[in-house]
Amino acid sequence: MKNLKSGMIVKHNNQLGKLTRGAEKKLYFVPAKYYVQSWEDLTVITEENVQDTTHDEKVEFLKNDFTWGDVIKTYTVGEYVIFEYIDGYDLEHEKVKNIRFHALINYQTVSISYHSLDSCLIGTIAYKFDGANSQAAGYFEKMIGMKGAN
């Protein structure tokens, strides 16, 4: 495995984790949902002590590391991975749980969640081609008469 960089999902000692750049520009292995308190607690990663991961392993890691809610279904379309999840509570509606959709492009989050799968797909494609502040998704949804956009 060559060209290791921060953000890559890899396997170390049969455990899935993400690489992060830390002290002295070294790459460290961080397991899912691990809060880094000290760089000394982490393993320094080199090409010799890490293995590549499959698509399914990357999705498994991302699902286990997901902090926005409880993932109930995963959709994969090419470079897009979408998690259907239950978020916390909606205090306005007396603590009723909500279904949301959260996308990743090439295993990197777009940091936006949507109320429907359709909106998530449209918004993620707009994000990919037009950036985080794109208004294209909203315009497209209005053009096709989509109700309850976002």
Helices and strands as residue ranges (DSSP letters): E 9-12, E 15-21, G 23-25, E 27-31, G 39-41, E 43-44, G 47-49, H 55-65, E 70-77, E 80-90, G 91-93, E 96-105, E 108-114, H 117-130, H 136-143
